[in-house]
Amino acid sequence: MKVKTAVILVISVLFLSCGGAADYGEKSYMMPEADKAERSAAQEPSVAMKNSNEAPEQAPEPRERKRILNAYLELTVDDVDAAEKELSRRALEIGGWIVSSNLYYGETSLVVKVPAESFDSYLQSSEKAGDVEAKSITADDVTEVFYDLENRIENKKILQERFRDYLKKAESIEDILSVERQLNDVTTEIEQLEGSFRGLNRDIDYSTVSFNLRLPYSETLSEDYPSFSNAFYALKDAVLTFLYYLTFAVIYLIIFGVPIVLILGLIYLLGWGRVGLIRRFFRKLKK
């Protein structure tokens, strides 16, 4: 019994010592991870301070939208001429100009250019000139075209300056001629691009407004049917015009028709008439 008891005690001591070693090993394995976590937590404020000191990246500035504004108004007015003069006067007062003005069959077609910043106010005032029968407004977005042209001009000018520098450093005649040719090509391209850019700017800065001015429908019908005196004078003019052209037709027939008839008669006389040269010729062929 004593031996058994001693053996059990020895086994228990060994078991306890192994369990303690296992616990120690687990703790020794976990300690570095804890230290690493603490170190990273301790470093977070400094990292945050470092990030806060760095300047944030600046977002690109938004481009200003570039638009070409156009409007069309169809107005019924009491007096076409007076309305046309009033609309033209308002356009000139705000710094615009008259593009075209055409009168046909009692209607007037008017096209004006007005500053883009006065586009809305000019339209509102124009609608008061008569009754609006039709209206349309368009806004063409040319932002990409505008900035693309601007960048191309800048790049071409940089290239132009480089060619000028090359021209100063060129020594041989061949190099000078080659650089001058390329410099002239770039200069021509810059002039063309700048011309397109100026035209685009003009269309952006000045909007186009087109008008169609006409009288009310009832007045248009009354104008289509003239009075008796006007109809009589119109008939008289038509008869005189017919007699005028008829007289000229007779004169042309006398001047040109008579010689043509005589020539044709002479040909017939020589060929198939009394002389009958062609008739005799065919008779000989038959024989």
C-alpha positions as MATLAB code, in Angstrom:
seq = 'MKVKTAVILVISVLFLSCGGAADYGEKSYMMPEADKAERSAAQEPSVAMKNSNEAPEQAPEPRERKRILNAYLELTVDDVDAAEKELSRRALEIGGWIVSSNLYYGETSLVVKVPAESFDSYLQSSEKAGDVEAKSITADDVTEVFYDLENRIENKKILQERFRDYLKKAESIEDILSVERQLNDVTTEIEQLEGSFRGLNRDIDYSTVSFNLRLPYSETLSEDYPSFSNAFYALKDAVLTFLYYLTFAVIYLIIFGVPIVLILGLIYLLGWGRVGLIRRFFRKLKK';
ca = [
       0.000    0.000    0.000;
       2.817    2.370    0.885;
       4.460    1.674   -2.463;
       1.213    2.335   -4.331;
       0.706    5.526   -2.381;
       4.222    6.719   -3.189;
       3.767    5.963   -6.873;
       0.492    7.915   -6.972;
       2.119   10.894   -5.253;
       5.003   10.878   -7.754;
       2.608   10.717  -10.731;
       0.529   13.594   -9.295;
       3.595   15.772   -8.824;
       4.708   15.075  -12.397;
       1.251   15.847  -13.759;
       1.046   19.144  -11.877;
       4.518   20.171  -13.010;
       3.606   19.431  -16.652;
       0.390   21.410  -16.351;
       2.297   24.377  -14.936;
       4.829   24.230  -17.768;
       2.032   24.132  -20.326;
       0.372   27.181  -18.779;
       3.661   29.067  -18.756;
       4.362   28.191  -22.344;
       0.958   29.470  -23.421;
       1.479   32.692  -21.522;
       4.963   33.146  -22.960;
       3.517   32.689  -26.483;
       0.716   35.199  -25.964;
       2.833   37.917  -24.355;
       4.536   39.155  -27.545;
       1.140   39.603  -29.262;
      -0.074   41.689  -26.360;
       3.084   43.775  -26.443;
       2.667   44.262  -30.211;
      -0.911   45.409  -29.759;
       0.101   47.828  -27.031;
       2.915   49.210  -29.153;
       0.591   49.742  -32.111;
      -1.945   51.437  -29.845;
       0.772   53.654  -28.459;
       1.898   54.581  -31.965;
      -1.614   55.478  -33.201;
      -1.603   59.032  -31.792;
       1.726   59.811  -33.464;
       0.516   58.381  -36.767;
      -2.652   60.384  -36.493;
      -0.630   63.513  -35.765;
       1.572   62.792  -38.770;
      -1.447   62.389  -41.058;
      -3.006   65.536  -39.673;
       0.140   67.517  -40.449;
       0.174   66.396  -44.076;
      -1.575   68.806  -46.438;
      -4.740   67.259  -47.948;
      -4.830   66.783  -51.666;
      -6.620   69.693  -53.333;
      -9.537   68.724  -55.555;
      -9.407   70.174  -59.068;
     -11.362   73.374  -59.433;
     -14.718   72.830  -61.177;
     -14.823   74.153  -64.712;
     -17.188   76.946  -65.553;
     -19.906   75.665  -67.837;
     -19.879   77.197  -71.309;
     -23.188   77.321  -73.167;
     -24.484   78.771  -76.417;
     -28.024   80.063  -75.955;
     -30.538   80.322  -78.798;
     -34.213   81.272  -78.770;
     -37.054   81.417  -81.280;
     -40.232   83.446  -80.791;
     -43.252   83.577  -83.062;
     -45.376   86.616  -82.207;
     -48.710   87.901  -83.461;
     -48.543   91.709  -83.405;
     -50.851   94.554  -84.399;
     -48.168   96.357  -86.408;
     -45.312   94.348  -87.871;
     -43.072   97.329  -88.656;
     -43.522   98.916  -85.233;
     -42.819   95.619  -83.440;
     -39.694   95.017  -85.535;
     -38.340   98.496  -84.730;
     -39.103   98.095  -81.016;
     -37.379   94.705  -80.740;
     -34.374   96.013  -82.670;
     -34.148   99.087  -80.450;
     -34.155   96.991  -77.268;
     -31.423   94.743  -78.627;
     -29.241   97.739  -79.464;
     -29.805   99.322  -76.050;
     -28.385   96.321  -74.176;
     -25.308   96.064  -76.401;
     -26.543   93.692  -79.094;
     -26.897   94.076  -82.838;
     -29.182   93.191  -85.741;
     -28.128   90.117  -87.711;
     -30.895   90.168  -90.332;
     -34.375   91.535  -90.975;
     -36.553   90.290  -93.846;
     -40.088   91.264  -94.838;
     -42.185   88.882  -96.926;
     -45.971   88.636  -97.451;
     -46.806   90.795  -94.458;
     -44.501   88.871  -92.101;
     -41.113   89.900  -90.762;
     -38.225   87.599  -89.900;
     -35.847   89.245  -87.418;
     -32.608   87.817  -85.991;
     -30.675   89.661  -83.264;
     -27.648   89.040  -81.058;
     -27.863   90.027  -77.383;
     -25.397   89.649  -74.468;
     -25.791   86.286  -72.752;
     -26.245   87.916  -69.336;
     -29.263   89.842  -70.715;
     -30.757   86.857  -72.549;
     -33.544   86.082  -70.062;
     -34.559   89.704  -69.482;
     -34.617   90.426  -73.221;
     -36.869   87.434  -73.865;
     -39.264   88.479  -71.111;
     -39.555   91.995  -72.497;
     -39.906   90.714  -76.063;
     -42.875   88.527  -75.169;
     -44.791   91.692  -74.309;
     -44.553   92.930  -77.915;
     -47.419   90.636  -78.976;
     -49.108   87.307  -78.452;
     -46.667   84.398  -78.246;
     -47.704   81.703  -80.732;
     -44.541   79.581  -80.462;
     -41.404   79.646  -78.333;
     -38.283   77.504  -78.099;
     -35.000   77.881  -76.197;
     -31.876   75.763  -76.656;
     -28.646   75.710  -74.653;
     -25.755   73.899  -76.319;
     -23.078   72.813  -73.826;
     -19.665   73.522  -75.388;
     -17.584   73.260  -72.204;
     -15.377   70.428  -73.454;
     -14.850   72.076  -76.839;
     -13.984   75.398  -75.173;
     -11.318   74.045  -72.807;
      -9.968   71.658  -75.428;
      -9.369   74.570  -77.803;
      -7.827   76.600  -74.991;
      -5.399   73.787  -74.097;
      -4.490   73.167  -77.726;
      -3.652   76.832  -78.229;
      -1.456   76.857  -75.109;
       0.376   73.711  -76.215;
       0.904   75.080  -79.707;
       2.327   78.309  -78.266;
       4.765   76.318  -76.121;
       5.834   74.423  -79.239;
       6.164   77.725  -81.087;
       8.542   79.066  -78.439;
      10.635   75.896  -78.644;
      10.966   76.241  -82.410;
      12.041   79.845  -81.942;
      14.726   78.714  -79.519;
      15.816   76.006  -81.978;
      15.977   78.620  -84.711;
      18.366   80.748  -82.649;
      20.646   77.753  -82.064;
      20.498   76.384  -85.615;
      23.817   76.631  -87.479;
      23.381   75.070  -90.907;
      21.116   76.434  -93.625;
      19.314   73.115  -93.800;
      18.461   73.208  -90.088;
      17.339   76.836  -90.322;
      15.002   76.133  -93.250;
      13.578   73.032  -91.555;
      12.889   74.848  -88.286;
      11.390   77.853  -90.088;
       9.044   75.596  -92.039;
       7.813   73.888  -88.880;
       7.571   77.250  -87.091;
       5.385   78.626  -89.901;
       3.145   75.546  -89.752;
       2.682   75.912  -86.001;
       1.994   79.653  -86.345;
      -0.662   78.967  -88.971;
      -2.302   76.353  -86.736;
      -2.304   78.812  -83.822;
      -3.999   81.479  -85.958;
      -6.672   79.014  -87.083;
      -7.293   77.766  -83.555;
      -7.457   81.300  -82.190;
      -9.963   82.228  -84.908;
     -12.172   79.291  -83.933;
     -11.727   80.176  -80.267;
     -12.781   83.795  -80.860;
     -15.848   82.637  -82.788;
     -16.785   80.216  -80.020;
     -16.343   82.930  -77.404;
     -18.531   85.291  -79.423;
     -21.297   82.693  -79.621;
     -21.012   82.083  -75.874;
     -20.982   85.755  -74.928;
     -23.788   86.756  -77.323;
     -26.969   84.734  -77.639;
     -29.087   84.502  -80.795;
     -32.781   85.379  -80.715;
     -34.917   84.807  -83.821;
     -38.373   86.347  -84.280;
     -41.208   85.700  -86.684;
     -43.632   88.623  -86.551;
     -47.006   88.434  -88.267;
     -50.406   90.096  -88.185;
     -53.473   88.449  -86.658;
     -55.177   85.847  -88.819;
     -58.264   87.974  -89.537;
     -56.201   90.889  -90.820;
     -54.148   88.554  -92.960;
     -57.318   87.250  -94.628;
     -58.597   90.769  -95.272;
     -55.286   91.671  -96.894;
     -55.510   88.608  -99.151;
     -58.713   89.985 -100.744;
     -57.985   93.452 -102.238;
     -60.599   96.097 -102.877;
     -62.375   96.517 -106.268;
     -60.159   99.410 -107.295;
     -56.999   97.501 -106.380;
     -58.264   94.448 -108.257;
     -59.029   96.609 -111.335;
     -55.545   98.131 -111.301;
     -54.014   94.685 -110.839;
     -56.005   93.382 -113.858;
     -54.923   96.368 -115.918;
     -51.288   95.747 -115.032;
     -51.671   92.069 -115.955;
     -53.194   92.942 -119.393;
     -50.499   95.515 -120.133;
     -47.818   93.059 -119.136;
     -49.319   90.424 -121.456;
     -49.487   92.871 -124.400;
     -45.945   93.981 -123.671;
     -44.548   90.469 -123.905;
     -46.798   89.631 -126.896;
     -45.400   92.606 -128.809;
     -41.871   91.496 -128.157;
     -42.754   87.958 -129.243;
     -44.094   89.242 -132.587;
     -41.006   91.368 -133.128;
     -38.750   88.398 -132.422;
     -40.738   86.269 -134.852;
     -40.398   88.905 -137.568;
     -36.694   89.423 -136.997;
     -35.697   85.804 -136.603;
     -38.649   83.845 -137.982;
     -38.774   85.266 -141.504;
     -35.101   84.545 -142.320;
     -35.465   81.045 -140.940;
     -38.541   80.410 -143.107;
     -36.750   81.738 -146.211;
     -33.715   79.557 -145.593;
     -35.892   76.470 -145.118;
     -37.819   77.274 -148.330;
     -34.584   77.654 -150.284;
     -33.334   74.311 -149.011;
     -36.583   72.650 -150.066;
     -36.486   74.300 -153.475;
     -32.921   73.153 -154.145;
     -33.424   69.669 -152.797;
     -36.951   68.604 -153.602;
     -38.619   71.505 -155.455;
     -38.197   72.673 -159.046;
     -34.440   72.301 -158.987;
     -34.664   69.004 -157.163;
     -30.979   68.217 -156.830;
     -31.493   65.657 -154.107;
     -34.464   64.115 -155.984;
     -32.381   63.732 -159.122;
     -29.510   62.248 -157.156;
     -31.689   59.490 -155.719;
     -33.138   58.752 -159.181;
     -29.661   58.156 -160.551;
     -28.922   55.839 -157.646;
     -32.007   53.777 -158.455;
     -30.973   53.383 -162.094;
];
